[in-house]
Amino acid sequence: MDREIVVKYDNEFDTLYLVRPGLKPKGSIEIGDFIVEFSPELQKAIAIEITNASRVLSSLSDSKITKGMLTNIIRGTFRTIQTTNAVYISYGIICRYKNVETELDNSITVPIKVAV
C-alpha cells in the first residue's frame, strides 16, 4: 500500500510540494518547472515540486488556478509507472475555494535511456 501523500503550498514562492513522508531520495530530475525526487531503487517518485505552480497548473488545465485555490488544497496524490523507455508520474490535487471543489490532474513523462 502506498504511503499517504503530504501536500504543502508555499504562497510566497508559488511552489507546490507533493511528498511521501519518511522516504529519502536517491536522486532527482528537473523538467522545466517540475522537480521529481526518486526512491533509492529509482523506480518510484517520492516527491514532486512544482515551481510557479499557479501559472504552470493554469496552463496545463486550461483553467485559471490562483494562489488562493492552491492555499486550500484538500488532498493530493501521485503514482509512478515505469516502462522500458520512460517513467510516467501521474499526479492530482483537489482544492476547495469559495465552496467549490476543483480537481486537477496531469502527468509527467521522464524519458529514460537504459545503457546496454
MMTF fields as JSON, N, C-alpha, C and O atoms, coordinates in Angstrom:
{
  "mmtfVersion": "1.0.0",
  "mmtfProducer": "UNKNOWN",
  "numBonds": 463,
  "numAtoms": 464,
  "numGroups": 116,
  "numChains": 1,
  "numModels": 1,
  "chainsPerModel": [1],
  "groupsPerChain": [116],
  "chainIdList": ["A"],
  "bondAtomList": [4, 2, 8, 6, 12, 10, 16, 14, 20, 18, 24, 22, 28, 26, 32, 30, 36, 34, 40, 38, 44, 42, 48, 46, 52, 50, 56, 54, 60, 58, 64, 62, 68, 66, 72, 70, 76, 74, 80, 78, 84, 82, 88, 86, 92, 90, 96, 94, 100, 98, 104, 102, 108, 106, 112, 110, 116, 114, 120, 118, 124, 122, 128, 126, 132, 130, 136, 134, 140, 138, 144, 142, 148, 146, 152, 150, 156, 154, 160, 158, 164, 162, 168, 166, 172, 170, 176, 174, 180, 178, 184, 182, 188, 186, 192, 190, 196, 194, 200, 198, 204, 202, 208, 206, 212, 210, 216, 214, 220, 218, 224, 222, 228, 226, 232, 230, 236, 234, 240, 238, 244, 242, 248, 246, 252, 250, 256, 254, 260, 258, 264, 262, 268, 266, 272, 270, 276, 274, 280, 278, 284, 282, 288, 286, 292, 290, 296, 294, 300, 298, 304, 302, 308, 306, 312, 310, 316, 314, 320, 318, 324, 322, 328, 326, 332, 330, 336, 334, 340, 338, 344, 342, 348, 346, 352, 350, 356, 354, 360, 358, 364, 362, 368, 366, 372, 370, 376, 374, 380, 378, 384, 382, 388, 386, 392, 390, 396, 394, 400, 398, 404, 402, 408, 406, 412, 410, 416, 414, 420, 418, 424, 422, 428, 426, 432, 430, 436, 434, 440, 438, 444, 442, 448, 446, 452, 450, 456, 454, 460, 458],
  "bondOrderList": [1, 1, 1, 1, 1, 1, 1, 1, 1, 1, 1, 1, 1, 1, 1, 1, 1, 1, 1, 1, 1, 1, 1, 1, 1, 1, 1, 1, 1, 1, 1, 1, 1, 1, 1, 1, 1, 1, 1, 1, 1, 1, 1, 1, 1, 1, 1, 1, 1, 1, 1, 1, 1, 1, 1, 1, 1, 1, 1, 1, 1, 1, 1, 1, 1, 1, 1, 1, 1, 1, 1, 1, 1, 1, 1, 1, 1, 1, 1, 1, 1, 1, 1, 1, 1, 1, 1, 1, 1, 1, 1, 1, 1, 1, 1, 1, 1, 1, 1, 1, 1, 1, 1, 1, 1, 1, 1, 1, 1, 1, 1, 1, 1, 1, 1],
  "groupList": [{"groupName": "MET", "atomNameList": ["N", "CA", "C", "O"], "elementList": ["N", "C", "C", "O"], "formalChargeList": [0, 0, 0, 0], "bondAtomList": [1, 0, 2, 1, 3, 2], "bondOrderList": [1, 1, 2], "singleLetterCode": "M", "chemCompType": "L-PEPTIDE LINKING"}, {"groupName": "ASP", "atomNameList": ["N", "CA", "C", "O"], "elementList": ["N", "C", "C", "O"], "formalChargeList": [0, 0, 0, 0], "bondAtomList": [1, 0, 2, 1, 3, 2], "bondOrderList": [1, 1, 2], "singleLetterCode": "D", "chemCompType": "L-PEPTIDE LINKING"}, {"groupName": "ARG", "atomNameList": ["N", "CA", "C", "O"], "elementList": ["N", "C", "C", "O"], "formalChargeList": [0, 0, 0, 0], "bondAtomList": [1, 0, 2, 1, 3, 2], "bondOrderList": [1, 1, 2], "singleLetterCode": "R", "chemCompType": "L-PEPTIDE LINKING"}, {"groupName": "GLU", "atomNameList": ["N", "CA", "C", "O"], "elementList": ["N", "C", "C", "O"], "formalChargeList": [0, 0, 0, 0], "bondAtomList": [1, 0, 2, 1, 3, 2], "bondOrderList": [1, 1, 2], "singleLetterCode": "E", "chemCompType": "L-PEPTIDE LINKING"}, {"groupName": "ILE", "atomNameList": ["N", "CA", "C", "O"], "elementList": ["N", "C", "C", "O"], "formalChargeList": [0, 0, 0, 0], "bondAtomList": [1, 0, 2, 1, 3, 2], "bondOrderList": [1, 1, 2], "singleLetterCode": "I", "chemCompType": "L-PEPTIDE LINKING"}, {"groupName": "VAL", "atomNameList": ["N", "CA", "C", "O"], "elementList": ["N", "C", "C", "O"], "formalChargeList": [0, 0, 0, 0], "bondAtomList": [1, 0, 2, 1, 3, 2], "bondOrderList": [1, 1, 2], "singleLetterCode": "V", "chemCompType": "L-PEPTIDE LINKING"}, {"groupName": "LYS", "atomNameList": ["N", "CA", "C", "O"], "elementList": ["N", "C", "C", "O"], "formalChargeList": [0, 0, 0, 0], "bondAtomList": [1, 0, 2, 1, 3, 2], "bondOrderList": [1, 1, 2], "singleLetterCode": "K", "chemCompType": "L-PEPTIDE LINKING"}, {"groupName": "TYR", "atomNameList": ["N", "CA", "C", "O"], "elementList": ["N", "C", "C", "O"], "formalChargeList": [0, 0, 0, 0], "bondAtomList": [1, 0, 2, 1, 3, 2], "bondOrderList": [1, 1, 2], "singleLetterCode": "Y", "chemCompType": "L-PEPTIDE LINKING"}, {"groupName": "ASN", "atomNameList": ["N", "CA", "C", "O"], "elementList": ["N", "C", "C", "O"], "formalChargeList": [0, 0, 0, 0], "bondAtomList": [1, 0, 2, 1, 3, 2], "bondOrderList": [1, 1, 2], "singleLetterCode": "N", "chemCompType": "L-PEPTIDE LINKING"}, {"groupName": "PHE", "atomNameList": ["N", "CA", "C", "O"], "elementList": ["N", "C", "C", "O"], "formalChargeList": [0, 0, 0, 0], "bondAtomList": [1, 0, 2, 1, 3, 2], "bondOrderList": [1, 1, 2], "singleLetterCode": "F", "chemCompType": "L-PEPTIDE LINKING"}, {"groupName": "THR", "atomNameList": ["N", "CA", "C", "O"], "elementList": ["N", "C", "C", "O"], "formalChargeList": [0, 0, 0, 0], "bondAtomList": [1, 0, 2, 1, 3, 2], "bondOrderList": [1, 1, 2], "singleLetterCode": "T", "chemCompType": "L-PEPTIDE LINKING"}, {"groupName": "LEU", "atomNameList": ["N", "CA", "C", "O"], "elementList": ["N", "C", "C", "O"], "formalChargeList": [0, 0, 0, 0], "bondAtomList": [1, 0, 2, 1, 3, 2], "bondOrderList": [1, 1, 2], "singleLetterCode": "L", "chemCompType": "L-PEPTIDE LINKING"}, {"groupName": "PRO", "atomNameList": ["N", "CA", "C", "O"], "elementList": ["N", "C", "C", "O"], "formalChargeList": [0, 0, 0, 0], "bondAtomList": [1, 0, 2, 1, 3, 2], "bondOrderList": [1, 1, 2], "singleLetterCode": "P", "chemCompType": "L-PEPTIDE LINKING"}, {"groupName": "GLY", "atomNameList": ["N", "CA", "C", "O"], "elementList": ["N", "C", "C", "O"], "formalChargeList": [0, 0, 0, 0], "bondAtomList": [1, 0, 2, 1, 3, 2], "bondOrderList": [1, 1, 2], "singleLetterCode": "G", "chemCompType": "PEPTIDE LINKING"}, {"groupName": "SER", "atomNameList": ["N", "CA", "C", "O"], "elementList": ["N", "C", "C", "O"], "formalChargeList": [0, 0, 0, 0], "bondAtomList": [1, 0, 2, 1, 3, 2], "bondOrderList": [1, 1, 2], "singleLetterCode": "S", "chemCompType": "L-PEPTIDE LINKING"}, {"groupName": "GLN", "atomNameList": ["N", "CA", "C", "O"], "elementList": ["N", "C", "C", "O"], "formalChargeList": [0, 0, 0, 0], "bondAtomList": [1, 0, 2, 1, 3, 2], "bondOrderList": [1, 1, 2], "singleLetterCode": "Q", "chemCompType": "L-PEPTIDE LINKING"}, {"groupName": "ALA", "atomNameList": ["N", "CA", "C", "O"], "elementList": ["N", "C", "C", "O"], "formalChargeList": [0, 0, 0, 0], "bondAtomList": [1, 0, 2, 1, 3, 2], "bondOrderList": [1, 1, 2], "singleLetterCode": "A", "chemCompType": "L-PEPTIDE LINKING"}, {"groupName": "CYS", "atomNameList": ["N", "CA", "C", "O"], "elementList": ["N", "C", "C", "O"], "formalChargeList": [0, 0, 0, 0], "bondAtomList": [1, 0, 2, 1, 3, 2], "bondOrderList": [1, 1, 2], "singleLetterCode": "C", "chemCompType": "L-PEPTIDE LINKING"}],
  "groupTypeList": [0, 1, 2, 3, 4, 5, 5, 6, 7, 1, 8, 3, 9, 1, 10, 11, 7, 11, 5, 2, 12, 13, 11, 6, 12, 6, 13, 14, 4, 3, 4, 13, 1, 9, 4, 5, 3, 9, 14, 12, 3, 11, 15, 6, 16, 4, 16, 4, 3, 4, 10, 8, 16, 14, 2, 5, 11, 14, 14, 11, 14, 1, 14, 6, 4, 10, 6, 13, 0, 11, 10, 8, 4, 4, 2, 13, 10, 9, 2, 10, 4, 15, 10, 10, 8, 16, 5, 7, 4, 14, 7, 13, 4, 4, 17, 2, 7, 6, 8, 5, 3, 10, 3, 11, 1, 8, 14, 4, 10, 5, 12, 4, 6, 5, 16, 5],
  "groupIdList": [1, 2, 3, 4, 5, 6, 7, 8, 9, 10, 11, 12, 13, 14, 15, 16, 17, 18, 19, 20, 21, 22, 23, 24, 25, 26, 27, 28, 29, 30, 31, 32, 33, 34, 35, 36, 37, 38, 39, 40, 41, 42, 43, 44, 45, 46, 47, 48, 49, 50, 51, 52, 53, 54, 55, 56, 57, 58, 59, 60, 61, 62, 63, 64, 65, 66, 67, 68, 69, 70, 71, 72, 73, 74, 75, 76, 77, 78, 79, 80, 81, 82, 83, 84, 85, 86, 87, 88, 89, 90, 91, 92, 93, 94, 95, 96, 97, 98, 99, 100, 101, 102, 103, 104, 105, 106, 107, 108, 109, 110, 111, 112, 113, 114, 115, 116],
  "secStructList": [7, 7, 7, 7, 7, 3, 3, 3, 3, 3, 6, 6, 6, 6, 3, 3, 3, 3, 3, 7, 6, 6, 7, 7, 7, 1, 3, 3, 3, 3, 3, 6, 6, 3, 3, 3, 3, 3, 7, 6, 6, 1, 1, 1, 3, 3, 3, 3, 3, 3, 6, 6, 2, 2, 2, 2, 2, 2, 2, 2, 2, 6, 1, 7, 7, 7, 2, 2, 2, 2, 2, 6, 3, 3, 3, 3, 3, 3, 3, 3, 3, 3, 7, 1, 1, 3, 3, 3, 3, 3, 3, 3, 3, 3, 3, 3, 3, 6, 6, 3, 3, 3, 3, 3, 3, 3, 3, 3, 3, 3, 3, 7, 7, 7, 7, 7],
  "xCoordList": [0.841, 0.0, 0.882, 1.876, 0.519, 1.291, 1.091, 0.036, 2.142, 2.053, 1.188, 1.031, 0.637, -0.165, 0.718, 1.883, 0.163, 0.881, 0.631, -0.512, 1.699, 1.592, 1.698, 2.606, 0.771, 0.75, 0.989, 0.338, 1.931, 2.21, 2.306, 2.802, 1.823, 1.915, 2.561, 2.135, 3.576, 4.258, 3.738, 4.138, 2.845, 2.21, 3.22, 3.096, 4.211, 5.195, 6.001, 6.249, 6.403, 7.228, 6.431, 7.004, 5.112, 4.222, 4.767, 4.898, 5.078, 5.643, 4.774, 4.429, 4.426, 3.604, 4.482, 5.284, 4.323, 5.087, 4.125, 3.168, 4.387, 3.68, 4.752, 5.685, 4.627, 5.718, 5.186, 4.17, 5.873, 5.65, 6.595, 7.805, 6.081, 6.956, 7.73, 7.292, 8.905, 9.698, 10.613, 11.341, 10.601, 11.466, 12.568, 12.32, 13.764, 14.889, 15.165, 15.242, 15.313, 15.536, 16.948, 17.903, 17.056, 18.352, 18.84, 20.039, 17.904, 18.262, 17.041, 15.92, 17.273, 16.164, 16.43, 17.553, 15.362, 15.462, 14.584, 13.496, 15.076, 14.336, 13.859, 14.645, 12.549, 11.949, 11.141, 10.01, 11.713, 11.032, 10.746, 11.668, 9.476, 9.07, 8.792, 8.266, 9.138, 8.934, 10.271, 11.211, 10.35, 11.498, 10.919, 10.06, 11.404, 10.913, 12.048, 13.137, 11.791, 12.776, 12.375, 11.195, 13.378, 13.127, 13.632, 14.539, 13.028, 13.414, 14.802, 15.305, 15.424, 16.755, 16.808, 17.844, 15.72, 15.698, 15.507, 15.595, 15.244, 14.985, 13.798, 13.713, 12.888, 11.722, 10.438, 9.404, 10.505, 9.285, 9.548, 10.528, 8.675, 8.755, 8.325, 7.327, 9.086, 8.707, 8.38, 7.863, 8.683, 8.327, 8.261, 9.015, 7.346, 7.219, 7.156, 6.382, 7.966, 7.926, 7.556, 8.166, 6.567, 6.148, 6.37, 5.679, 7.341, 7.589, 6.659, 6.191, 6.402, 5.453, 4.13, 3.528, 3.7, 2.596, 1.301, 0.648, 0.913, -0.357, -0.304, -1.279, 0.796, 0.939, 0.994, 0.301, 1.821, 2.001, 0.693, 0.288, 0.03, -1.214, -2.329, -3.193, -2.325, -3.3, -3.082, -4.041, -1.838, -1.521, -1.902, -2.445, -1.616, -1.893, -3.374, -3.816, -4.145, -5.563, -6.486, -7.688, -5.956, -6.776, -7.813, -8.864, -7.514, -8.369, -7.5, -6.284, -8.101, -7.367, -7.205, -8.182, -5.97, -5.651, -4.941, -3.885, -5.529, -4.983, -4.201, -4.318, -3.409, -2.699, -3.695, -3.448, -4.819, -5.854, -6.387, -6.634, -6.567, -7.024, -5.975, -6.313, -4.72, -3.652, -3.406, -2.871, -3.79, -3.669, -4.691, -4.536, -5.725, -6.813, -6.878, -7.951, -5.738, -5.702, -6.205, -5.783, -7.106, -7.678, -6.832, -6.544, -6.443, -5.768, -4.919, -5.22, -3.864, -3.009, -2.633, -2.552, -2.407, -1.997, -0.947, -0.868, -0.155, 0.641, 1.07, 1.156, 1.334, 1.827, 2.793, 2.793, 3.611, 4.662, 4.429, 4.126, 4.573, 4.514, 5.806, 6.125, 6.552, 7.833, 7.712, 7.186, 8.214, 8.302, 9.76, 10.629, 10.026, 11.401, 12.01, 13.199, 11.213, 11.742, 11.408, 11.91, 10.564, 10.15, 9.579, 9.201, 9.535, 8.817, 7.687, 7.92, 6.468, 5.301, 4.86, 4.701, 4.667, 4.232, 2.919, 2.881, 1.851, 0.566, 0.335, 0.651, -0.217, -0.447, -1.8, -2.338, -2.327, -3.597, -3.714, -3.136, -4.456, -4.759, -6.235, -6.832, -6.791, -8.158, -8.097, -7.558, -8.658, -8.686, -10.117, -10.928, -10.402, -11.717, -11.514, -10.793, -12.154, -12.006, -13.366, -14.007, -13.806, -15.12, -16.218, -17.121, -16.126, -17.098, -17.218, -18.216, -16.209, -16.189, -14.95, -13.832, -15.165, -14.029, -13.547, -14.34, -12.239, -11.618, -10.617, -9.795, -10.688, -9.756, -8.839, -9.298, -7.542, -6.548, -5.707, -5.203, -5.557, -4.662, -3.954, -4.468, -2.767, -1.949, -0.855, -0.857, 0.075, 1.188, 2.467, 2.456, 3.556, 4.891, 5.537, 5.458, 6.167, 6.891, 8.379, 8.868, 9.098, 10.551, 11.154, 11.144, 11.681, 12.296, 13.571, 14.335, 13.787, 14.997, 15.7, 15.076, 16.992, 17.787, 18.567, 19.374, 18.31, 18.983, 20.272, 20.26, 21.393, 22.676, 22.733, 22.343, 23.225, 23.315, 24.743, 25.03],
  "yCoordList": [-1.19, 0.0, 1.249, 1.311, 2.235, 3.471, 4.285, 4.247, 5.029, 5.94, 7.139, 7.475, 7.766, 8.96, 10.084, 10.211, 10.87, 11.989, 13.247, 13.572, 13.941, 15.22, 16.314, 16.298, 17.256, 18.356, 19.657, 19.947, 20.431, 21.749, 22.754, 22.449, 23.944, 25.018, 26.226, 26.663, 26.758, 27.961, 29.128, 29.311, 29.909, 31.027, 32.093, 32.673, 32.349, 33.384, 33.059, 33.934, 31.803, 31.4, 30.665, 30.221, 30.531, 29.858, 28.472, 28.127, 27.697, 26.366, 25.333, 25.478, 24.285, 23.198, 21.967, 21.61, 21.324, 20.132, 18.973, 19.105, 17.846, 16.599, 15.611, 15.325, 15.086, 14.309, 13.052, 13.098, 11.928, 10.723, 10.849, 10.697, 11.123, 11.385, 10.137, 9.003, 10.397, 9.329, 8.607, 7.704, 8.972, 8.327, 9.291, 10.482, 8.785, 9.618, 9.413, 8.277, 10.497, 10.365, 9.902, 10.188, 9.193, 8.771, 9.77, 10.023, 10.326, 11.27, 12.062, 11.767, 13.067, 13.892, 14.298, 14.227, 14.723, 15.214, 16.458, 16.514, 17.453, 18.697, 18.747, 18.62, 18.934, 19.057, 20.336, 20.361, 21.393, 22.681, 23.124, 23.286, 23.323, 23.773, 22.618, 22.838, 21.4, 20.224, 19.677, 19.552, 19.354, 18.624, 17.357, 17.413, 16.211, 14.923, 14.213, 14.057, 13.78, 13.025, 11.556, 11.22, 10.681, 9.249, 8.456, 8.886, 7.299, 6.365, 5.801, 5.943, 5.163, 4.586, 3.609, 3.492, 2.914, 1.988, 2.727, 2.124, 4.031, 4.89, 4.405, 4.671, 3.697, 3.174, 3.889, 3.717, 4.682, 5.308, 6.762, 7.068, 7.642, 9.035, 9.11, 8.505, 9.859, 10.021, 11.475, 11.764, 12.389, 13.792, 14.51, 14.211, 15.455, 16.315, 17.748, 18.069, 18.601, 20.031, 20.746, 20.509, 21.609, 22.385, 23.857, 24.435, 24.455, 25.88, 26.663, 26.134, 27.915, 28.727, 27.97, 27.95, 27.356, 26.401, 26.977, 26.316, 28.172, 28.71, 28.906, 28.618, 29.381, 29.57, 28.232, 28.033, 27.315, 26.019, 25.232, 24.706, 25.149, 24.386, 25.043, 24.348, 26.362, 27.052, 26.665, 26.385, 26.649, 26.289, 24.845, 24.554, 23.944, 22.525, 22.196, 21.242, 22.961, 22.636, 23.485, 23.221, 24.485, 25.431, 26.13, 26.552, 26.247, 26.957, 27.927, 27.75, 28.935, 29.873, 29.264, 29.107, 28.921, 28.374, 29.483, 29.959, 29.885, 31.006, 30.507, 29.351, 31.404, 31.092, 30.798, 29.94, 31.509, 31.259, 29.84, 29.214, 29.328, 27.954, 26.982, 26.026, 27.224, 26.313, 26.364, 25.416, 27.447, 27.554, 26.659, 26.344, 26.246, 25.447, 24.039, 23.56, 23.388, 22.021, 21.058, 21.11, 20.185, 19.18, 17.902, 17.31, 17.492, 16.21, 16.21, 16.903, 15.424, 15.242, 13.779, 13.04, 13.376, 12.004, 12.02, 12.962, 10.973, 10.703, 9.245, 8.598, 8.747, 7.38, 7.306, 8.152, 6.272, 6.113, 4.834, 3.784, 4.936, 3.767, 3.754, 4.722, 2.662, 2.567, 1.595, 0.491, 2.03, 1.168, 1.101, 1.662, 0.429, 0.296, 1.638, 1.865, 2.524, 3.768, 5.03, 6.108, 4.904, 6.12, 5.781, 4.646, 6.818, 6.754, 7.773, 8.94, 7.32, 8.19, 8.454, 7.525, 9.706, 10.087, 10.839, 11.946, 10.226, 10.916, 11.533, 10.933, 12.732, 13.428, 14.118, 14.404, 14.374, 15.077, 15.822, 15.422, 16.895, 17.634, 18.023, 18.226, 18.116, 18.609, 19.785, 19.678, 20.913, 22.089, 22.606, 22.423, 23.247, 23.837, 25.331, 25.764, 26.113, 27.558, 28.179, 27.889, 29.026, 29.67, 28.622, 28.77, 27.55, 26.456, 25.674, 24.991, 25.775, 24.998, 24.115, 24.594, 22.806, 21.896, 21.817, 21.696, 21.887, 21.78, 20.641, 20.564, 19.762, 18.652, 18.881, 19.113, 18.81, 18.979, 17.719, 17.248, 17.181, 16.043, 16.099, 16.64, 15.527, 15.529, 14.503, 13.763, 14.457, 13.525, 14.146, 15.088, 13.583, 13.985, 12.745, 11.661, 12.897, 11.788, 12.053, 13.104, 11.085, 11.195, 10.131, 8.947, 10.543, 9.555, 8.995, 9.73, 7.703, 7.1, 6.32, 5.779, 6.283, 5.524, 4.494, 4.833, 3.254, 2.189, 1.836, 1.532, 1.882, 1.535, 0.032, -0.764, -0.334, -1.753, -2.215, -3.384],
  "zCoordList": [0.0, 0.0, 0.0, 0.724, -0.808, -0.869, 0.393, 1.027, 0.742, 1.883, 1.504, 0.33, 2.53, 2.316, 1.773, 2.148, 0.913, 0.313, 1.148, 1.467, 1.495, 2.191, 1.13, 0.299, 1.167, 0.203, 0.946, 1.95, 0.44, 1.014, -0.126, -1.211, 0.145, -0.842, -0.19, 0.879, -0.825, -0.357, -1.194, -2.344, -0.599, -1.295, -1.718, -2.796, -0.878, -1.177, -2.435, -3.265, -2.567, -3.711, -4.787, -5.782, -4.6, -5.551, -5.927, -7.102, -4.884, -5.082, -4.384, -3.212, -5.126, -4.613, -4.401, -5.264, -3.244, -2.899, -2.647, -1.884, -3.289, -3.023, -2.57, -3.321, -1.347, -0.76, -0.082, 0.613, -0.284, 0.526, 1.715, 1.546, 2.913, 4.059, 4.492, 4.298, 5.092, 5.664, 4.704, 5.118, 3.439, 2.455, 2.035, 1.847, 1.891, 1.478, -0.006, -0.473, -0.743, -2.18, -2.514, -1.791, -3.608, -4.135, -5.184, -5.304, -5.934, -6.976, -7.387, -6.973, -8.207, -8.681, -10.12, -10.62, -10.759, -12.13, -12.226, -11.653, -12.959, -13.161, -14.599, -15.537, -14.755, -16.08, -16.074, -15.588, -16.61, -16.589, -15.171, -14.372, -14.847, -13.519, -12.556, -11.466, -12.945, -12.104, -11.637, -12.422, -10.361, -9.817, -9.204, -8.324, -9.685, -9.202, -8.491, -9.044, -7.255, -6.489, -6.507, -6.405, -6.639, -6.782, -5.584, -4.872, -5.378, -4.315, -4.609, -5.724, -3.615, -3.831, -5.007, -5.661, -5.283, -6.424, -7.752, -8.822, -7.675, -8.838, -9.662, -10.861, -9.013, -9.717, -9.325, -9.969, -8.282, -7.789, -7.408, -6.728, -7.848, -7.418, -5.965, -5.572, -5.163, -3.754, -3.418, -2.339, -4.343, -4.128, -5.473, -6.4, -5.55, -6.729, -6.236, -5.334, -6.824, -6.532, -7.826, -8.869, -7.754, -8.925, -8.61, -7.771, -9.291, -9.112, -10.049, -11.057, -9.704, -10.477, -10.63, -11.704, -9.544, -9.58, -10.145, -10.953, -9.753, -10.256, -11.775, -12.468, -12.282, -13.736, -14.464, -15.462, -13.961, -14.609, -14.611, -15.647, -13.457, -13.389, -14.19, -14.725, -14.28, -15.134, -16.596, -17.316, -17.028, -18.412, -18.722, -19.788, -17.788, -18.016, -17.959, -18.599, -17.211, -17.038, -17.906, -17.961, -18.576, -19.342, -18.46, -18.943, -17.176, -16.218, -15.443, -15.373, -14.868, -14.039, -12.652, -11.919, -12.295, -10.981, -10.217, -10.631, -9.104, -8.344, -7.129, -6.721, -6.57, -5.333, -4.214, -3.367, -4.212, -3.214, -3.288, -2.257, -4.493, -4.662, -4.122, -3.425, -4.441, -4.031, -2.523, -1.948, -1.896, -0.444, 0.246, 1.426, -0.466, 0.108, -0.472, -0.838, -0.552, -1.076, -0.013, 1.143, -0.417, 0.472, 0.44, 1.48, -0.763, -0.919, -2.187, -3.159, -2.154, -3.316, -3.471, -2.491, -4.696, -4.982, -6.089, -6.877, -6.132, -7.317, -7.323, -6.279, -8.514, -8.648, -9.818, -10.712, -9.782, -10.774, -11.563, -10.996, -12.862, -13.74, -14.533, -15.223, -14.439, -15.136, -16.303, -16.162, -17.464, -18.635, -19.056, -18.389, -20.136, -20.613, -21.005, -20.781, -21.583, -22.138, -21.36, -21.679, -20.342, -19.636, -18.265, -17.977, -17.436, -16.168, -16.283, -16.599, -16.025, -16.069, -14.637, -13.844, -14.317, -12.983, -13.136, -13.673, -12.661, -12.699, -11.326, -10.299, -11.324, -10.063, -10.115, -11.185, -8.942, -8.861, -7.549, -6.538, -7.574, -6.353, -6.384, -7.442, -5.196, -5.05, -4.094, -2.993, -4.527, -3.66, -3.558, -4.465, -2.45, -2.224, -2.039, -1.14, -2.895, -2.838, -3.093, -4.103, -2.185, -2.278, -2.436, -3.26, -1.625, -1.599, -2.908, -3.136, -3.758, -4.997, -4.983, -4.789, -5.195, -5.281, -6.722, -7.656, -6.879, -8.191, -8.143, -7.23, -9.12, -9.212, -10.416, -11.534, -10.156, -11.213, -11.277, -10.257, -12.459, -12.591, -13.932, -14.911, -13.947, -15.146, -14.951, -13.968, -15.881, -15.739, -16.274, -17.067, -15.81, -16.23, -16.832, -16.255, -17.978, -18.596, -18.484, -18.898, -17.917, -17.786, -18.7, -18.361, -19.86, -20.746, -20.102, -19.476, -20.261, -19.736, -20.836, -21.749, -20.719, -21.68, -20.874, -20.008, -21.175, -20.458, -21.195, -22.388, -20.454, -21.06, -21.293, -20.439, -22.462, -22.813, -22.726, -22.985]
}
